[in-house]
């Protein structure tokens, strides 16, 4: 199974599954965008085995391009792992302090954000498509973690996963104006005179949101793989019927 591992040590495993032609539905991990749910369960079980855990330890959300986030507890273990109906509803970011829970996020061009707090053991995932970025889901979640969960921003390490590149993320003026309205995204956009389209770097905009929440810049990593250009990427822009990557993080019990 093709998986990009961003962290793999005795305490944490975090990464992102990639497209693979030899797997069912090319290693699609999404129940909400599949040909046969049984194929997705098989793929997820393979991933679980590679993480040395059970699929029942996965927690998934029903993502809606919102700015909603959710604190996962032990009672949520297994939600959305085998059925869409049990997923955490209307949520695009998950975090937890609990060990042995695999937090999951699904993307195909959108920006996946995977994070950990070195001091508290808190871990989390964010799904930030352009709509989530404009709603500032990442900035809002980290402000919540700092203010409500009393986390020190200097203790966070963040991985921004593979997503649609600026070259391939071309939009019309309506989307451009939404990003411009943020007040800090101008340097991440340009206008293409030949096509009359704007090009936006969603990853760098998300990185800026992290920095605005006082996350140290040198503790933010960006995977520059473009999901459109890379043959291992699922791209909704390229194919509306495509599968989804699964970005994940799990902290192992002591």
C-alpha positions as YAML, in Angstrom:
chain: A
units: angstrom
residues:
- id: 1
  name: UNK
  ca: [0.00, 0.00, 0.00]
- id: 2
  name: UNK
  ca: [1.38, 3.39, -1.06]
- id: 3
  name: UNK
  ca: [1.56, 5.67, 1.96]
- id: 4
  name: UNK
  ca: [3.60, 8.82, 2.53]
- id: 5
  name: UNK
  ca: [4.80, 8.81, 6.13]
- id: 6
  name: UNK
  ca: [5.50, 12.25, 7.56]
- id: 7
  name: UNK
  ca: [6.21, 10.97, 11.09]
- id: 8
  name: UNK
  ca: [7.08, 7.45, 12.11]
- id: 9
  name: UNK
  ca: [8.63, 7.01, 15.54]
- id: 10
  name: UNK
  ca: [7.92, 5.13, 18.74]
- id: 11
  name: UNK
  ca: [5.29, 7.66, 19.82]
- id: 12
  name: UNK
  ca: [3.58, 8.86, 16.65]
- id: 13
  name: UNK
  ca: [2.67, 7.81, 13.13]
- id: 14
  name: UNK
  ca: [1.32, 10.37, 10.68]
- id: 15
  name: UNK
  ca: [0.99, 10.33, 6.93]
- id: 16
  name: UNK
  ca: [-1.17, 10.33, 3.85]
- id: 17
  name: UNK
  ca: [-2.30, 7.47, 1.63]
- id: 18
  name: UNK
  ca: [-1.61, 7.88, -2.08]
- id: 19
  name: UNK
  ca: [-3.25, 6.66, -5.28]
- id: 20
  name: UNK
  ca: [-2.10, 3.18, -6.32]
- id: 21
  name: UNK
  ca: [-3.29, 1.41, -9.44]
- id: 22
  name: UNK
  ca: [-2.86, -2.10, -8.05]
- id: 23
  name: UNK
  ca: [-5.26, -1.48, -5.14]
- id: 24
  name: UNK
  ca: [-9.06, -1.51, -5.20]
- id: 25
  name: UNK
  ca: [-10.42, 1.73, -6.67]
- id: 26
  name: UNK
  ca: [-6.78, 2.88, -6.88]
- id: 27
  name: UNK
  ca: [-6.52, 2.92, -3.07]
- id: 28
  name: UNK
  ca: [-9.48, 5.23, -2.61]
- id: 29
  name: UNK
  ca: [-10.19, 5.72, 1.12]
- id: 30
  name: UNK
  ca: [-13.52, 7.60, 1.01]
- id: 31
  name: UNK
  ca: [-16.92, 6.05, 1.64]
- id: 32
  name: UNK
  ca: [-18.61, 9.24, 0.39]
- id: 33
  name: UNK
  ca: [-16.93, 9.03, -3.04]
- id: 34
  name: UNK
  ca: [-16.61, 5.41, -4.09]
- id: 35
  name: UNK
  ca: [-17.95, 2.75, -6.42]
- id: 36
  name: UNK
  ca: [-18.34, 0.07, -3.75]
- id: 37
  name: UNK
  ca: [-18.12, 0.70, 0.01]
- id: 38
  name: UNK
  ca: [-16.75, -2.82, 0.55]
- id: 39
  name: UNK
  ca: [-13.65, -1.86, -1.45]
- id: 40
  name: UNK
  ca: [-13.05, 1.12, 0.81]
- id: 41
  name: UNK
  ca: [-13.32, -1.00, 3.95]
- id: 42
  name: UNK
  ca: [-10.73, -3.41, 2.52]
- id: 43
  name: UNK
  ca: [-8.38, -0.50, 1.74]
- id: 44
  name: UNK
  ca: [-8.86, 1.00, 5.19]
- id: 45
  name: UNK
  ca: [-8.22, -2.35, 6.86]
- id: 46
  name: UNK
  ca: [-4.94, -2.61, 4.96]
- id: 47
  name: UNK
  ca: [-3.98, 0.83, 6.19]
- id: 48
  name: UNK
  ca: [-4.94, -0.12, 9.76]
- id: 49
  name: UNK
  ca: [-2.78, -3.25, 9.53]
- id: 50
  name: UNK
  ca: [0.18, -1.18, 8.33]
- id: 51
  name: UNK
  ca: [-0.33, 1.07, 11.38]
- id: 52
  name: UNK
  ca: [-0.54, -2.02, 13.61]
- id: 53
  name: UNK
  ca: [-4.04, -1.23, 14.78]
- id: 54
  name: UNK
  ca: [-7.67, -2.12, 14.05]
- id: 55
  name: UNK
  ca: [-10.00, -0.21, 11.73]
- id: 56
  name: UNK
  ca: [-12.25, 0.23, 14.78]
- id: 57
  name: UNK
  ca: [-9.73, 2.75, 16.14]
- id: 58
  name: UNK
  ca: [-10.26, 5.14, 13.21]
- id: 59
  name: UNK
  ca: [-12.37, 8.28, 13.66]
- id: 60
  name: UNK
  ca: [-13.75, 10.05, 10.56]
- id: 61
  name: UNK
  ca: [-15.89, 13.13, 10.00]
- id: 62
  name: UNK
  ca: [-18.55, 14.00, 7.45]
- id: 63
  name: UNK
  ca: [-16.64, 16.91, 5.90]
- id: 64
  name: UNK
  ca: [-18.70, 19.83, 4.58]
- id: 65
  name: UNK
  ca: [-16.10, 22.57, 3.85]
- id: 66
  name: UNK
  ca: [-17.10, 24.17, 7.15]
- id: 67
  name: UNK
  ca: [-15.01, 25.87, 9.82]
- id: 68
  name: UNK
  ca: [-16.28, 23.43, 12.46]
- id: 69
  name: UNK
  ca: [-13.90, 21.41, 14.62]
- id: 70
  name: UNK
  ca: [-14.49, 18.62, 17.14]
- id: 71
  name: UNK
  ca: [-12.68, 17.27, 20.19]
- id: 72
  name: UNK
  ca: [-12.56, 13.48, 19.90]
- id: 73
  name: UNK
  ca: [-12.91, 11.41, 23.09]
- id: 74
  name: UNK
  ca: [-12.74, 7.67, 23.73]
- id: 75
  name: UNK
  ca: [-16.52, 7.46, 23.24]
- id: 76
  name: UNK
  ca: [-16.01, 8.49, 19.60]
- id: 77
  name: UNK
  ca: [-13.67, 5.61, 18.79]
- id: 78
  name: UNK
  ca: [-14.67, 3.96, 15.52]
- id: 79
  name: UNK
  ca: [-17.06, 6.66, 14.33]
- id: 80
  name: UNK
  ca: [-17.20, 6.74, 10.53]
- id: 81
  name: UNK
  ca: [-14.66, 3.94, 10.21]
- id: 82
  name: UNK
  ca: [-17.04, 1.54, 8.45]
- id: 83
  name: UNK
  ca: [-20.24, 3.56, 7.93]
- id: 84
  name: UNK
  ca: [-20.88, 7.12, 6.78]
- id: 85
  name: UNK
  ca: [-23.87, 7.36, 9.10]
- id: 86
  name: UNK
  ca: [-21.73, 7.09, 12.24]
- id: 87
  name: UNK
  ca: [-19.18, 9.73, 11.19]
- id: 88
  name: UNK
  ca: [-18.91, 12.97, 13.16]
- id: 89
  name: UNK
  ca: [-21.30, 15.28, 11.34]
- id: 90
  name: UNK
  ca: [-20.59, 18.62, 9.64]
- id: 91
  name: UNK
  ca: [-16.98, 18.80, 10.81]
- id: 92
  name: UNK
  ca: [-13.71, 19.52, 9.01]
- id: 93
  name: UNK
  ca: [-11.16, 19.27, 11.81]
- id: 94
  name: UNK
  ca: [-10.60, 16.77, 14.59]
- id: 95
  name: UNK
  ca: [-8.30, 16.79, 17.59]
- id: 96
  name: UNK
  ca: [-7.75, 14.56, 20.60]
- id: 97
  name: UNK
  ca: [-5.56, 13.89, 23.60]
- id: 98
  name: UNK
  ca: [-6.37, 10.18, 23.50]
- id: 99
  name: UNK
  ca: [-3.76, 7.60, 22.45]
- id: 100
  name: UNK
  ca: [-4.45, 4.81, 19.96]
- id: 101
  name: UNK
  ca: [-7.14, 6.77, 18.07]
- id: 102
  name: UNK
  ca: [-6.44, 7.31, 14.37]
- id: 103
  name: UNK
  ca: [-7.76, 10.73, 13.34]
- id: 104
  name: UNK
  ca: [-8.66, 10.82, 9.63]
- id: 105
  name: UNK
  ca: [-9.14, 13.53, 7.01]
- id: 106
  name: UNK
  ca: [-10.04, 13.05, 3.33]
- id: 107
  name: UNK
  ca: [-8.79, 15.17, 0.43]
- id: 108
  name: UNK
  ca: [-8.40, 15.30, -3.35]
- id: 109
  name: UNK
  ca: [-6.76, 18.72, -4.00]
- id: 110
  name: UNK
  ca: [-7.81, 20.31, -0.70]
- id: 111
  name: UNK
  ca: [-5.12, 21.03, 1.88]
- id: 112
  name: UNK
  ca: [-4.69, 18.42, 4.63]
- id: 113
  name: UNK
  ca: [-3.15, 19.70, 7.86]
- id: 114
  name: UNK
  ca: [-1.71, 17.22, 10.38]
- id: 115
  name: UNK
  ca: [-0.44, 18.50, 13.72]
- id: 116
  name: UNK
  ca: [0.90, 17.47, 17.09]
- id: 117
  name: UNK
  ca: [1.70, 19.19, 20.36]
- id: 118
  name: UNK
  ca: [5.01, 18.02, 21.82]
- id: 119
  name: UNK
  ca: [4.14, 18.84, 25.44]
- id: 120
  name: UNK
  ca: [0.51, 17.82, 25.86]
- id: 121
  name: UNK
  ca: [0.28, 14.88, 23.43]
- id: 122
  name: UNK
  ca: [-2.60, 16.56, 21.58]
- id: 123
  name: UNK
  ca: [-2.87, 15.57, 17.91]
- id: 124
  name: UNK
  ca: [-5.20, 16.63, 15.11]
- id: 125
  name: UNK
  ca: [-6.14, 16.83, 11.44]
- id: 126
  name: UNK
  ca: [-7.76, 19.59, 9.36]
- id: 127
  name: UNK
  ca: [-9.41, 19.51, 5.93]
- id: 128
  name: UNK
  ca: [-8.95, 22.96, 4.37]
- id: 129
  name: UNK
  ca: [-10.31, 23.27, 0.85]
- id: 130
  name: UNK
  ca: [-10.47, 26.80, -0.49]
- id: 131
  name: UNK
  ca: [-13.79, 27.33, 1.27]
- id: 132
  name: UNK
  ca: [-12.34, 26.20, 4.59]
- id: 133
  name: UNK
  ca: [-9.32, 28.42, 4.04]
- id: 134
  name: UNK
  ca: [-11.51, 31.44, 3.35]
- id: 135
  name: UNK
  ca: [-13.46, 30.61, 6.54]
- id: 136
  name: UNK
  ca: [-10.08, 30.39, 8.34]
- id: 137
  name: UNK
  ca: [-10.71, 26.97, 9.84]
- id: 138
  name: UNK
  ca: [-7.01, 26.46, 10.62]
- id: 139
  name: UNK
  ca: [-6.57, 29.81, 12.34]
- id: 140
  name: UNK
  ca: [-9.81, 29.38, 14.29]
- id: 141
  name: UNK
  ca: [-8.89, 25.90, 15.49]
- id: 142
  name: UNK
  ca: [-5.42, 26.90, 16.65]
- id: 143
  name: UNK
  ca: [-6.78, 29.98, 18.41]
- id: 144
  name: UNK
  ca: [-9.19, 27.63, 20.20]
- id: 145
  name: UNK
  ca: [-6.39, 25.23, 21.14]
- id: 146
  name: UNK
  ca: [-4.31, 28.10, 22.52]
- id: 147
  name: UNK
  ca: [-7.12, 29.93, 24.34]
- id: 148
  name: UNK
  ca: [-9.43, 27.12, 25.48]
- id: 149
  name: UNK
  ca: [-7.13, 24.10, 25.66]
- id: 150
  name: UNK
  ca: [-4.34, 26.30, 27.05]
- id: 151
  name: UNK
  ca: [-1.75, 25.03, 24.56]
- id: 152
  name: UNK
  ca: [1.48, 26.94, 23.97]
- id: 153
  name: UNK
  ca: [1.73, 27.66, 20.21]
- id: 154
  name: UNK
  ca: [5.49, 27.06, 20.39]
- id: 155
  name: UNK
  ca: [4.84, 23.39, 21.22]
- id: 156
  name: UNK
  ca: [3.04, 22.66, 17.94]
- id: 157
  name: UNK
  ca: [4.58, 20.99, 14.92]
- id: 158
  name: UNK
  ca: [2.50, 21.03, 11.73]
- id: 159
  name: UNK
  ca: [2.63, 19.08, 8.48]
- id: 160
  name: UNK
  ca: [0.76, 20.49, 5.49]
- id: 161
  name: UNK
  ca: [0.14, 17.55, 3.15]
- id: 162
  name: UNK
  ca: [0.04, 17.15, -0.63]
- id: 163
  name: UNK
  ca: [-2.55, 19.36, -2.33]
- id: 164
  name: UNK
  ca: [-3.37, 21.21, -5.54]
- id: 165
  name: UNK
  ca: [-0.46, 23.45, -6.59]
- id: 166
  name: UNK
  ca: [-0.81, 27.16, -7.31]
- id: 167
  name: UNK
  ca: [-0.12, 26.45, -10.99]
- id: 168
  name: UNK
  ca: [-3.17, 24.17, -11.20]
- id: 169
  name: UNK
  ca: [-5.45, 26.05, -8.79]
- id: 170
  name: UNK
  ca: [-6.95, 28.58, -11.16]
- id: 171
  name: UNK
  ca: [-10.10, 30.46, -10.19]
- id: 172
  name: UNK
  ca: [-12.40, 33.25, -11.31]
- id: 173
  name: UNK
  ca: [-12.65, 36.65, -9.70]
- id: 174
  name: UNK
  ca: [-15.28, 35.62, -7.14]
- id: 175
  name: UNK
  ca: [-12.93, 33.20, -5.39]
- id: 176
  name: UNK
  ca: [-9.98, 35.58, -5.78]
- id: 177
  name: UNK
  ca: [-11.96, 38.32, -3.99]
- id: 178
  name: UNK
  ca: [-12.74, 35.98, -1.09]
- id: 179
  name: UNK
  ca: [-9.02, 35.29, -0.61]
- id: 180
  name: UNK
  ca: [-8.18, 38.98, -1.06]
- id: 181
  name: UNK
  ca: [-10.73, 39.74, 1.65]
- id: 182
  name: UNK
  ca: [-8.60, 37.82, 4.16]
- id: 183
  name: UNK
  ca: [-6.15, 40.71, 4.06]
- id: 184
  name: UNK
  ca: [-3.01, 38.58, 4.05]
- id: 185
  name: UNK
  ca: [-3.21, 36.34, 0.98]
- id: 186
  name: UNK
  ca: [-2.21, 38.79, -1.78]
- id: 187
  name: UNK
  ca: [1.35, 37.46, -1.98]
- id: 188
  name: UNK
  ca: [-0.02, 33.95, -2.60]
- id: 189
  name: UNK
  ca: [-2.00, 34.90, -5.72]
- id: 190
  name: UNK
  ca: [-1.29, 36.03, -9.27]
- id: 191
  name: UNK
  ca: [-3.33, 36.85, -12.38]
- id: 192
  name: UNK
  ca: [-2.75, 35.00, -15.65]
- id: 193
  name: UNK
  ca: [-3.26, 37.48, -18.50]
- id: 194
  name: UNK
  ca: [-3.55, 34.71, -21.09]
- id: 195
  name: UNK
  ca: [-6.44, 32.89, -19.41]
- id: 196
  name: UNK
  ca: [-7.98, 35.69, -17.37]
- id: 197
  name: UNK
  ca: [-7.76, 33.39, -14.35]
- id: 198
  name: UNK
  ca: [-6.30, 33.93, -10.90]
- id: 199
  name: UNK
  ca: [-3.94, 31.37, -9.39]
- id: 200
  name: UNK
  ca: [-3.93, 30.81, -5.62]
- id: 201
  name: UNK
  ca: [-1.50, 28.95, -3.39]
- id: 202
  name: UNK
  ca: [-3.83, 27.41, -0.82]
- id: 203
  name: UNK
  ca: [-1.00, 25.69, 1.07]
- id: 204
  name: UNK
  ca: [0.88, 28.95, 1.67]
- id: 205
  name: UNK
  ca: [-2.33, 30.70, 2.70]
- id: 206
  name: UNK
  ca: [-2.90, 27.96, 5.30]
- id: 207
  name: UNK
  ca: [0.71, 28.31, 6.42]
- id: 208
  name: UNK
  ca: [0.13, 32.05, 6.90]
- id: 209
  name: UNK
  ca: [-2.93, 31.27, 9.04]
- id: 210
  name: UNK
  ca: [-0.77, 29.04, 11.23]
- id: 211
  name: UNK
  ca: [1.81, 31.80, 11.60]
- id: 212
  name: UNK
  ca: [-0.96, 34.29, 12.47]
- id: 213
  name: UNK
  ca: [-1.89, 31.88, 15.29]
- id: 214
  name: UNK
  ca: [1.75, 32.17, 16.48]
- id: 215
  name: UNK
  ca: [2.89, 28.73, 15.33]
- id: 216
  name: UNK
  ca: [6.65, 29.04, 14.69]
- id: 217
  name: UNK
  ca: [7.39, 29.09, 10.94]
- id: 218
  name: UNK
  ca: [10.26, 26.63, 11.33]
- id: 219
  name: UNK
  ca: [7.85, 24.10, 12.86]
- id: 220
  name: UNK
  ca: [5.62, 24.02, 9.77]
- id: 221
  name: UNK
  ca: [6.49, 21.61, 6.94]
- id: 222
  name: UNK
  ca: [4.87, 21.65, 3.48]
- id: 223
  name: UNK
  ca: [4.65, 18.66, 1.13]
- id: 224
  name: UNK
  ca: [4.91, 20.30, -2.29]
- id: 225
  name: UNK
  ca: [3.50, 17.31, -4.18]
- id: 226
  name: UNK
  ca: [0.73, 18.53, -6.51]
- id: 227
  name: UNK
  ca: [-2.26, 16.19, -6.43]
- id: 228
  name: UNK
  ca: [-3.12, 17.16, -10.03]
- id: 229
  name: UNK
  ca: [0.34, 16.75, -11.59]
- id: 230
  name: UNK
  ca: [1.62, 13.81, -9.58]
- id: 231
  name: UNK
  ca: [0.46, 10.38, -10.85]
- id: 232
  name: UNK
  ca: [0.02, 9.29, -7.22]
- id: 233
  name: UNK
  ca: [-2.44, 12.09, -6.53]
- id: 234
  name: UNK
  ca: [-6.24, 12.10, -6.49]
- id: 235
  name: UNK
  ca: [-7.42, 15.34, -8.10]
- id: 236
  name: UNK
  ca: [-11.07, 16.41, -8.06]
- id: 237
  name: UNK
  ca: [-10.11, 19.16, -10.51]
- id: 238
  name: UNK
  ca: [-8.83, 16.61, -12.96]
- id: 239
  name: UNK
  ca: [-11.55, 14.00, -12.40]
- id: 240
  name: UNK
  ca: [-14.81, 14.66, -10.55]
- id: 241
  name: UNK
  ca: [-15.20, 10.90, -10.02]
- id: 242
  name: UNK
  ca: [-11.83, 10.48, -8.30]
- id: 243
  name: UNK
  ca: [-11.12, 8.84, -4.98]
- id: 244
  name: UNK
  ca: [-9.69, 10.47, -1.87]
- id: 245
  name: UNK
  ca: [-6.46, 10.43, 0.06]
- id: 246
  name: UNK
  ca: [-6.66, 9.73, 3.78]
- id: 247
  name: UNK
  ca: [-4.41, 11.86, 5.99]
- id: 248
  name: UNK
  ca: [-3.96, 10.42, 9.46]
- id: 249
  name: UNK
  ca: [-2.21, 10.75, 12.78]
- id: 250
  name: UNK
  ca: [-2.18, 8.43, 15.80]
- id: 251
  name: UNK
  ca: [-0.30, 8.64, 19.07]
- id: 252
  name: UNK
  ca: [0.65, 5.30, 20.52]
- id: 253
  name: UNK
  ca: [0.02, 4.60, 24.19]
- id: 254
  name: UNK
  ca: [3.00, 4.80, 26.50]
...
